[in-house]
């Protein structure tokens, strides 16, 4: 992957991600499913100008949903998503999370 903006989609802001940020200096992002840990690390370092210590990833499989309508039953699938938990070096911070 060449463009770093195609690797990182958006930050995930939940109660759990806020707790990880405060306790362990970890930040959570939604990333491209095809991106590996090395690409995620370089993208975060270039985009936010911080030092990344560790990257942990998890793939969340999309659920199947069924809708019953007048024309019959339709089944679809939500897309798969990938989440990256990025640990920064001590003293480093990403300002986007402080603004929300």
N, CA, C and O atoms as a MOPAC input file, in Angstrom:
PM7 MOZYME 1SCF
protein

 N      0.84000 1    -1.16700 1     0.00000 1
 C      0.00000 1     0.00000 1     0.00000 1
 C      0.89200 1     1.24000 1     0.00000 1
 O      1.82400 1     1.35000 1     0.79700 1
 N      0.59800 1     2.14900 1    -0.88800 1
 C      1.45300 1     3.30900 1    -1.04900 1
 C      0.98300 1     4.50300 1    -0.22200 1
 O      1.78300 1     5.11800 1     0.48300 1
 N     -0.28000 1     4.83100 1    -0.29800 1
 C     -0.78900 1     6.03600 1     0.34200 1
 C     -1.18500 1     5.74000 1     1.78600 1
 O     -1.95700 1     4.81700 1     2.04700 1
 N     -0.64300 1     6.53700 1     2.73700 1
 C     -0.93300 1     6.27300 1     4.15100 1
 C     -2.37400 1     6.61700 1     4.51000 1
 O     -2.90100 1     6.09900 1     5.49500 1
 N     -3.01200 1     7.47400 1     3.73800 1
 C     -4.40300 1     7.82100 1     4.02500 1
 C     -5.36500 1     6.70600 1     3.61800 1
 O     -6.52500 1     6.71100 1     4.03100 1
 N     -4.89800 1     5.75600 1     2.81800 1
 C     -5.73000 1     4.60300 1     2.46300 1
 C     -5.58000 1     3.47500 1     3.48400 1
 O     -6.33500 1     2.50300 1     3.44200 1
 N     -4.63300 1     3.59000 1     4.38400 1
 C     -4.42700 1     2.56600 1     5.41000 1
 C     -5.27600 1     2.87100 1     6.63800 1
 O     -5.99300 1     1.99800 1     7.12700 1
 N     -5.20200 1     4.09800 1     7.13900 1
 C     -5.94400 1     4.48800 1     8.34100 1
 C     -7.21900 1     5.20500 1     7.90800 1
 O     -7.15900 1     6.23400 1     7.23700 1
 N     -8.38500 1     4.65600 1     8.29600 1
 C     -9.65500 1     5.26100 1     7.91800 1
 C    -10.10400 1     6.30900 1     8.91900 1
 O    -10.34000 1     7.46000 1     8.55200 1
 N    -10.22400 1     5.91700 1    10.19200 1
 C    -10.72200 1     6.85000 1    11.20000 1
 C    -10.36400 1     6.33900 1    12.58700 1
 O    -10.11900 1     5.14600 1    12.76600 1
 N    -10.33200 1     7.23300 1    13.56900 1
 C    -10.14500 1     6.77500 1    14.94800 1
 C    -11.44500 1     6.20200 1    15.49100 1
 O    -12.53400 1     6.64500 1    15.12700 1
 N    -11.31800 1     5.22300 1    16.35500 1
 C    -12.49000 1     4.63600 1    17.00700 1
 C    -12.55900 1     5.22300 1    18.41600 1
 O    -11.66200 1     5.01900 1    19.23400 1
 N    -13.63600 1     5.95000 1    18.68000 1
 C    -13.77000 1     6.64500 1    19.96200 1
 C    -14.93000 1     6.01400 1    20.72800 1
 O    -16.09900 1     6.26600 1    20.44000 1
 N    -14.57600 1     5.19100 1    21.70500 1
 C    -15.55100 1     4.53500 1    22.57300 1
 C    -15.07400 1     4.68800 1    24.01100 1
 O    -14.01600 1     5.26500 1    24.26200 1
 N    -15.85300 1     4.17300 1    24.94600 1
 C    -15.43200 1     4.22000 1    26.34300 1
 C    -14.17100 1     3.39100 1    26.55700 1
 O    -13.28200 1     3.78300 1    27.31300 1
 N    -14.10200 1     2.24600 1    25.88900 1
 C    -12.93700 1     1.38100 1    26.04000 1
 C    -11.68700 1     2.03900 1    25.46300 1
 O    -10.61600 1     1.95500 1    26.06200 1
 N    -11.81000 1     2.69600 1    24.30000 1
 C    -10.64400 1     3.34000 1    23.70500 1
 C    -10.18800 1     4.53100 1    24.55000 1
 O     -8.99100 1     4.80600 1    24.62900 1
 N    -11.12500 1     5.23600 1    25.18000 1
 C    -10.75400 1     6.33400 1    26.07200 1
 C    -10.01200 1     5.81200 1    27.29400 1
 O     -9.05900 1     6.43500 1    27.76300 1
 N    -10.45200 1     4.66500 1    27.80800 1
 C     -9.77500 1     4.06100 1    28.95400 1
 C     -8.36200 1     3.59900 1    28.57400 1
 O     -7.42000 1     3.78800 1    29.34400 1
 N     -8.21600 1     2.99500 1    27.39200 1
 C     -6.89200 1     2.56800 1    26.93000 1
 C     -5.96200 1     3.76200 1    26.75200 1
 O     -4.77200 1     3.68000 1    27.05500 1
 N     -6.50400 1     4.85800 1    26.26300 1
 C     -5.69300 1     6.06600 1    26.05800 1
 C     -5.18100 1     6.61300 1    27.38600 1
 O     -4.01100 1     6.97600 1    27.50300 1
 N     -6.05000 1     6.67100 1    28.37300 1
 C     -5.66500 1     7.24700 1    29.65700 1
 C     -4.71500 1     6.34300 1    30.43900 1
 O     -3.76600 1     6.82400 1    31.05700 1
 N     -4.96900 1     5.03700 1    30.41200 1
 C     -4.18600 1     4.13500 1    31.25300 1
 C     -2.86700 1     3.69900 1    30.61200 1
 O     -1.83100 1     3.69500 1    31.27800 1
 N     -2.89400 1     3.33300 1    29.33100 1
 C     -1.73900 1     2.68100 1    28.72100 1
 C     -1.15200 1     3.42900 1    27.53400 1
 O     -0.23700 1     2.91800 1    26.88800 1
 N     -1.66100 1     4.65100 1    27.22000 1
 C     -1.18300 1     5.43000 1    26.07700 1
 C     -1.37300 1     4.65800 1    24.76900 1
 O     -0.48500 1     4.62500 1    23.91800 1
 N     -2.56100 1     4.03100 1    24.62500 1
 C     -2.90300 1     3.26500 1    23.42500 1
 C     -4.02900 1     3.98400 1    22.69200 1
 O     -4.92800 1     4.54900 1    23.31400 1
 N     -3.96900 1     3.95800 1    21.36500 1
 C     -4.96400 1     4.60900 1    20.53200 1
 C     -5.53200 1     3.59100 1    19.55200 1
 O     -4.80200 1     2.73300 1    19.05500 1
 N     -6.84300 1     3.68000 1    19.26900 1
 C     -7.53200 1     2.68200 1    18.45400 1
 C     -7.96200 1     3.32600 1    17.13200 1
 O     -8.55400 1     4.40400 1    17.11700 1
 N     -7.65100 1     2.64300 1    16.02200 1
 C     -8.00500 1     3.12500 1    14.69200 1
 C     -8.71100 1     2.02500 1    13.91100 1
 O     -8.47400 1     0.83700 1    14.13100 1
 N     -9.58500 1     2.44200 1    12.99400 1
 C    -10.12600 1     1.50700 1    12.01200 1
 C     -9.22200 1     1.60000 1    10.78800 1
 O     -8.99000 1     2.68600 1    10.25600 1
 N     -8.71400 1     0.44900 1    10.34700 1
 C     -7.73800 1     0.42100 1     9.26300 1
 C     -8.21400 1    -0.49000 1     8.13800 1
 O     -9.20600 1    -1.20600 1     8.27700 1
 N     -7.49100 1    -0.45200 1     7.02400 1
 C     -7.81300 1    -1.29300 1     5.87500 1
 C     -7.58600 1    -2.75600 1     6.24100 1
 O     -6.62100 1    -3.08900 1     6.92900 1
 N     -8.47500 1    -3.62100 1     5.78000 1
 C     -8.40400 1    -5.04600 1     6.11500 1
 C     -7.12100 1    -5.67900 1     5.57200 1
 O     -6.59900 1    -6.62200 1     6.16500 1
 N     -6.61200 1    -5.16800 1     4.45100 1
 C     -5.41500 1    -5.75000 1     3.83600 1
 C     -4.10500 1    -5.22100 1     4.41100 1
 O     -3.04200 1    -5.73800 1     4.06500 1
 N     -4.14300 1    -4.21300 1     5.27300 1
 C     -2.92800 1    -3.61000 1     5.81800 1
 C     -2.31900 1    -4.51000 1     6.89000 1
 O     -3.03700 1    -5.11000 1     7.68900 1
 N     -0.97300 1    -4.59900 1     6.90200 1
 C     -0.30500 1    -5.36600 1     7.94000 1
 C      0.22900 1    -4.43400 1     9.02200 1
 O      0.11600 1    -3.21400 1     8.90700 1
 N      0.81100 1    -5.00900 1    10.07200 1
 C      1.24100 1    -4.21900 1    11.22100 1
 C      2.33600 1    -3.22600 1    10.86900 1
 O      2.35000 1    -2.10400 1    11.37600 1
 N      3.25000 1    -3.63600 1    10.00200 1
 C      4.34100 1    -2.75000 1     9.60600 1
 C      3.82000 1    -1.51400 1     8.87500 1
 O      4.27000 1    -0.39800 1     9.13400 1
 N      2.87500 1    -1.71400 1     7.96500 1
 C      2.29100 1    -0.60100 1     7.23000 1
 C      1.50700 1     0.32800 1     8.15400 1
 O      1.56000 1     1.54700 1     7.99600 1
 N      0.78600 1    -0.23600 1     9.11100 1
 C      0.02400 1     0.57200 1    10.06100 1
 C      0.97400 1     1.41200 1    10.91000 1
 O      0.70800 1     2.58700 1    11.16200 1
 N      2.07400 1     0.81800 1    11.34900 1
 C      3.04500 1     1.53200 1    12.17500 1
 C      3.64400 1     2.72300 1    11.42900 1
 O      3.70400 1     3.82600 1    11.97200 1
 N      4.08700 1     2.50900 1    10.19000 1
 C      4.68400 1     3.60700 1     9.43400 1
 C      3.65000 1     4.68000 1     9.10600 1
 O      3.98200 1     5.86500 1     9.09000 1
 N      2.40000 1     4.28800 1     8.84300 1
 C      1.35300 1     5.25800 1     8.53700 1
 C      1.06000 1     6.15200 1     9.73800 1
 O      0.92400 1     7.36600 1     9.58600 1
 N      0.96200 1     5.56600 1    10.92800 1
 C      0.68900 1     6.35700 1    12.13600 1
 C      1.86900 1     7.27700 1    12.43200 1
 O      1.67000 1     8.43900 1    12.78900 1
 N      3.09500 1     6.77200 1    12.28900 1
 C      4.27100 1     7.59600 1    12.56400 1
 C      4.37300 1     8.77900 1    11.60300 1
 O      4.71000 1     9.88600 1    12.02300 1
 N      4.08400 1     8.56000 1    10.31400 1
 C      4.17400 1     9.64900 1     9.34000 1
 C      3.01500 1    10.62900 1     9.47900 1
 O      3.21100 1    11.83800 1     9.35900 1
 N      1.81700 1    10.12400 1     9.72900 1
 C      0.63500 1    10.97700 1     9.75800 1
 C      0.59200 1    11.86400 1    11.00000 1
 O      0.23200 1    13.03700 1    10.90700 1
 N      0.95600 1    11.31800 1    12.16000 1
 C      0.83900 1    12.06800 1    13.40700 1
 C      2.18400 1    12.48900 1    14.00000 1
 O      2.21600 1    13.17900 1    15.01800 1
 N      3.29700 1    12.08200 1    13.37700 1
 C      4.65500 1    12.43900 1    13.82600 1
 C      4.89200 1    12.03000 1    15.27900 1
 O      5.26900 1    12.84500 1    16.12100 1
 N      4.65900 1    10.74000 1    15.54800 1
 C      4.86400 1    10.15800 1    16.87200 1
 C      5.71700 1     8.89600 1    16.72700 1
 O      5.96000 1     8.43600 1    15.61100 1
 N      6.16700 1     8.34200 1    17.84500 1
 C      6.92600 1     7.09900 1    17.85800 1
 C      6.01500 1     5.96700 1    18.31800 1
 O      5.45900 1     6.01500 1    19.41500 1
 N      5.86600 1     4.95200 1    17.47600 1
 C      4.98900 1     3.81700 1    17.78300 1
 C      5.82600 1     2.69700 1    18.38100 1
 O      6.85200 1     2.30400 1    17.82600 1
 N      5.37000 1     2.19000 1    19.52100 1
 C      6.07200 1     1.10700 1    20.19800 1
 C      5.53700 1    -0.26300 1    19.79400 1
 O      6.31100 1    -1.20200 1    19.61100 1
 N      4.20100 1    -0.38400 1    19.65400 1
 C      3.59300 1    -1.68900 1    19.39400 1
 C      2.28000 1    -1.50000 1    18.63800 1
 O      1.59700 1    -0.48800 1    18.79900 1
 N      1.93600 1    -2.49300 1    17.81000 1
 C      0.66900 1    -2.49100 1    17.07900 1
 C      0.01100 1    -3.84900 1    17.26500 1
 O      0.63600 1    -4.88600 1    17.04200 1
 N     -1.25800 1    -3.83800 1    17.67500 1
 C     -2.04000 1    -5.06200 1    17.78200 1
 C     -3.26000 1    -4.89500 1    16.88800 1
 O     -3.88700 1    -3.83600 1    16.87200 1
 N     -3.59300 1    -5.94500 1    16.14400 1
 C     -4.71300 1    -5.86100 1    15.21300 1
 C     -5.73000 1    -6.95900 1    15.48900 1
 O     -5.41000 1    -8.01200 1    16.04000 1
 N     -6.97100 1    -6.67600 1    15.08700 1
 C     -8.01400 1    -7.69800 1    15.15400 1
 C     -8.98500 1    -7.45600 1    14.00900 1
 O     -9.32300 1    -6.31400 1    13.69600 1
 N     -9.43200 1    -8.54900 1    13.38600 1
 C    -10.38200 1    -8.47700 1    12.28900 1
 C    -11.75900 1    -8.81600 1    12.83600 1
 O    -11.96000 1    -9.86300 1    13.45100 1
 N    -12.70900 1    -7.90500 1    12.60000 1
 C    -14.08100 1    -8.12100 1    13.03700 1
 C    -14.89200 1    -8.51800 1    11.82300 1
 O    -15.11000 1    -7.70600 1    10.92300 1
 N    -15.33600 1    -9.74700 1    11.79300 1
 C    -16.08300 1   -10.27200 1    10.66200 1
 C    -17.46500 1    -9.62900 1    10.59500 1
 O    -18.09400 1    -9.38200 1    11.62400 1
 N    -17.93000 1    -9.36000 1     9.38100 1
 C    -19.23500 1    -8.75100 1     9.18400 1
 C    -20.36300 1    -9.72900 1     9.46500 1
 O    -20.26600 1   -10.91400 1     9.14700 1
 N    -21.42000 1    -9.22800 1    10.05600 1
 C    -22.57500 1   -10.06900 1    10.37700 1
 C    -23.47800 1   -10.21700 1     9.16900 1
 O    -23.51500 1    -9.34600 1     8.30000 1
 N    -24.20500 1   -11.32000 1     9.11500 1
 C    -25.22800 1   -11.47900 1     8.08700 1
 C    -26.55100 1   -10.97300 1     8.65400 1
 O    -26.89500 1   -11.23900 1     9.80600 1
 N    -27.27100 1   -10.25100 1     7.83600 1
 C    -28.55100 1    -9.68100 1     8.24600 1
 C    -29.63100 1   -10.13700 1     7.26800 1
 O    -29.39600 1   -10.19500 1     6.06100 1
 N    -30.80600 1   -10.45800 1     7.78800 1
 C    -31.92800 1   -10.88000 1     6.96300 1
 C    -33.08400 1    -9.91000 1     7.16200 1
 O    -33.44000 1    -9.57100 1     8.29100 1
 N    -33.66700 1    -9.46500 1     6.04400 1
 C    -34.79600 1    -8.54900 1     6.07000 1
 C    -35.99400 1    -9.21900 1     5.40700 1
 O    -35.87100 1    -9.81100 1     4.33500 1
 N    -37.12800 1    -9.12200 1     6.04100 1
 C    -38.37000 1    -9.66300 1     5.48000 1
 C    -39.19100 1    -8.50800 1     4.92900 1
 O    -39.57700 1    -7.60100 1     5.66600 1
 N    -39.45300 1    -8.54800 1     3.62900 1
 C    -40.21900 1    -7.49000 1     2.97900 1
 C    -41.38200 1    -8.09600 1     2.21500 1
 O    -41.57000 1    -9.31300 1     2.19900 1
 N    -42.15800 1    -7.23000 1     1.58500 1
 C    -43.32000 1    -7.69100 1     0.82700 1
 C    -42.91300 1    -8.62700 1    -0.31800 1
 O    -43.62300 1    -9.58500 1    -0.62500 1
 N    -41.77000 1    -8.34400 1    -0.94200 1
 C    -41.31100 1    -9.15800 1    -2.06600 1
 C    -40.65700 1   -10.45400 1    -1.65900 1
 O    -40.38600 1   -11.28900 1    -2.52200 1
 N    -40.39100 1   -10.66000 1    -0.38900 1
 C    -39.76500 1   -11.89400 1     0.06400 1
 C    -38.69400 1   -11.62800 1     1.10900 1
 O    -38.67600 1   -10.58700 1     1.76700 1
 N    -37.82100 1   -12.58400 1     1.23700 1
 C    -36.76100 1   -12.50300 1     2.24500 1
 C    -35.44600 1   -12.17300 1     1.54100 1
 O    -35.10900 1   -12.78600 1     0.52800 1
 N    -34.70200 1   -11.19800 1     2.08400 1
 C    -33.42100 1   -10.79800 1     1.51000 1
 C    -32.33600 1   -10.92500 1     2.57300 1
 O    -32.50200 1   -10.47000 1     3.70500 1
 N    -31.23200 1   -11.54600 1     2.19500 1
 C    -30.11600 1   -11.72100 1     3.11800 1
 C    -28.90200 1   -10.97300 1     2.58200 1
 O    -28.55600 1   -11.08900 1     1.40600 1
 N    -28.26700 1   -10.21300 1     3.45000 1
 C    -27.07400 1    -9.46300 1     3.07500 1
 C    -26.00700 1    -9.61600 1     4.14200 1
 O    -26.24600 1   -10.22500 1     5.18400 1
 N    -24.82900 1    -9.06400 1     3.88200 1
 C    -23.71100 1    -9.18500 1     4.81600 1
 C    -23.05500 1    -7.83400 1     4.99600 1
 O    -22.79400 1    -7.13500 1     4.01600 1
 N    -22.78400 1    -7.45700 1     6.23500 1
 C    -22.03100 1    -6.24300 1     6.51100 1
 C    -20.56300 1    -6.49700 1     6.16300 1
 O    -20.10900 1    -7.64100 1     6.20900 1
 N    -19.82000 1    -5.45000 1     5.81900 1
 C    -18.41700 1    -5.66200 1     5.43900 1
 C    -17.54600 1    -6.00100 1     6.64400 1
 O    -17.85500 1    -5.62400 1     7.77400 1
 N    -16.44300 1    -6.72500 1     6.38500 1
 C    -15.45700 1    -7.00100 1     7.42600 1
 C    -14.70700 1    -5.71700 1     7.74800 1
 O    -14.49900 1    -4.87100 1     6.87800 1
 N    -14.30200 1    -5.58000 1     9.00900 1
 C    -13.54400 1    -4.40000 1     9.44200 1
 C    -12.30100 1    -4.86500 1    10.19400 1
 O    -12.27100 1    -5.96600 1    10.74300 1
 N    -11.28200 1    -4.01800 1    10.21100 1
 C    -10.06200 1    -4.32800 1    10.94700 1
 C     -9.77500 1    -3.17500 1    11.89600 1
 O     -9.87300 1    -2.00300 1    11.53100 1
 N     -9.41700 1    -3.53700 1    13.12400 1
 C     -9.15700 1    -2.55900 1    14.16700 1
 C     -7.70000 1    -2.68700 1    14.58300 1
 O     -7.19800 1    -3.79900 1    14.74900 1
 N     -7.01500 1    -1.55800 1    14.75500 1
 C     -5.62100 1    -1.56100 1    15.19200 1
 C     -5.50500 1    -0.78300 1    16.49800 1
 O     -5.97800 1     0.34800 1    16.60800 1
 N     -4.86500 1    -1.41300 1    17.49000 1
 C     -4.58700 1    -0.75000 1    18.76300 1
 C     -3.10300 1    -0.41700 1    18.75700 1
 O     -2.25400 1    -1.30900 1    18.78000 1
 N     -2.79900 1     0.88200 1    18.72600 1
 C     -1.43100 1     1.36400 1    18.57500 1
 C     -0.94200 1     1.87700 1    19.91700 1
 O     -1.57400 1     2.74500 1    20.51900 1
 N      0.19100 1     1.34200 1    20.39400 1
 C      0.80300 1     1.79700 1    21.62700 1
 C      1.91400 1     2.78200 1    21.28200 1
 O      2.80800 1     2.47300 1    20.49400 1
 N      1.84800 1     3.96600 1    21.87800 1
 C      2.86200 1     4.98500 1    21.62600 1
 C      3.92200 1     4.95600 1    22.71700 1
 O      3.69200 1     4.44600 1    23.81400 1
 N      5.09300 1     5.51500 1    22.39700 1
 C      6.16100 1     5.62500 1    23.38600 1
 C      5.71700 1     6.58100 1    24.48900 1
 O      4.85100 1     7.42700 1    24.26900 1
 N      6.30700 1     6.44700 1    25.66700 1
 C      5.90200 1     7.29300 1    26.79200 1
 C      6.22500 1     8.74600 1    26.48000 1
 O      7.29300 1     9.05800 1    25.95300 1
 N      5.28700 1     9.63200 1    26.81400 1
 C      5.45200 1    11.04900 1    26.53300 1
 C      4.86100 1    11.47700 1    25.20800 1
 O      4.70700 1    12.67600 1    24.97200 1
 N      4.52200 1    10.54100 1    24.33500 1
 C      3.93900 1    10.85800 1    23.03000 1
 C      2.42000 1    10.95100 1    23.17700 1
 O      1.83600 1    10.33800 1    24.07100 1
 N      1.77900 1    11.73300 1    22.27800 1
 C      0.33600 1    11.89900 1    22.32900 1
 C     -0.18000 1    12.24600 1    20.93900 1
 O      0.54600 1    12.83700 1    20.14000 1
 N     -1.41700 1    11.89000 1    20.64500 1
 C     -2.07900 1    12.26600 1    19.40400 1
 C     -3.18700 1    13.25600 1    19.77800 1
 O     -4.06000 1    12.93900 1    20.58600 1
 N     -3.14800 1    14.45000 1    19.19100 1
 C     -4.04100 1    15.53200 1    19.59900 1
 C     -5.48200 1    15.33500 1    19.14900 1
 O     -6.38700 1    15.92300 1    19.74200 1
 N     -5.72400 1    14.52700 1    18.11800 1
 C     -7.08600 1    14.34700 1    17.61500 1
 C     -7.99900 1    13.78100 1    18.68700 1
 O     -9.16900 1    14.15900 1    18.76100 1
 N     -7.48900 1    12.88300 1    19.51700 1
 C     -8.30000 1    12.23600 1    20.53300 1
 C     -8.64700 1    13.20400 1    21.67300 1
 O     -9.65400 1    13.01500 1    22.35600 1
 N     -7.83200 1    14.22600 1    21.88100 1
 C     -8.11100 1    15.19300 1    22.94700 1
 C     -9.22100 1    16.16800 1    22.56900 1
 O     -9.87800 1    16.72300 1    23.44900 1
 N     -9.43700 1    16.38400 1    21.28100 1
 C    -10.42400 1    17.34400 1    20.81300 1
 C    -11.84100 1    16.79700 1    20.87800 1
 O    -12.79500 1    17.57500 1    20.89000 1
 N    -12.00100 1    15.49400 1    20.92100 1
 C    -13.34100 1    14.89100 1    20.89400 1
 C    -13.88900 1    14.77000 1    22.29200 1
 O    -15.00500 1    14.28600 1    22.47800 1

